Amino acid sequence: MNKRLITTAVLLVFLALPVASHAGDTRIGGGATYWTSVDDLDWDGESFDKDGYSLLASYQYWEGLFGLELDCEFLPDRFGESAIAPQAWLLFGDMIYAGAGIGTTHTDGEWADDPFYALRAGLNLEILPHIYADINANYRFNDVADFDDKEHKIDTDTIFLGVALRISL
């Protein structure tokens, strides 16, 4: 049920983009994040890296003080496995902004059973005309990592520090 709801919501947003792009500020770009889990990750003498980096492709739409962001994040070494994490954000603010997001994770050929939720605070800086630098901090919670053997699952909170460059269309 959750997968259908998320898929439907993402499809509706993409269908609305051509109409919405004429009214506000549409931005596309990419970026990178550094992430670290809040808890130490080890059991039975086996430990995992509790930090790493990710790359992302990003779309933002701003209308006044309200924004919508859609990202596709690639995590090349998320607790020992590569993952892709599509996510959607509702943002509020201007140069200084805050937001809430939802997403899911695709690891080892399977989608996560439950979505993750996240909070964000950031700075949106116009560094050149129509070019924006976004510096942000995210707190992702209810994030579950499944491993190949399916016997180990990590339920951990994660902090992300990110930067993105976007061009206003």
Secondary structure, DSSP 8 states (H G I E B T S, - for coil): -HHHHHHHHHHHHHHHHHHHTTTSEEEEEEEEEEEEESS--EETTEE--SEEEEEEEEEEEEETTEEEEEEEEEEEEETTEEEEEEEEEEEEESSEEEEEEEE--EETTEE-SS-EEEEEEEEEEEEETTEEEEEEEEEEEEEEEE-TTSS-EEEEEEEEEEEEEEEE-
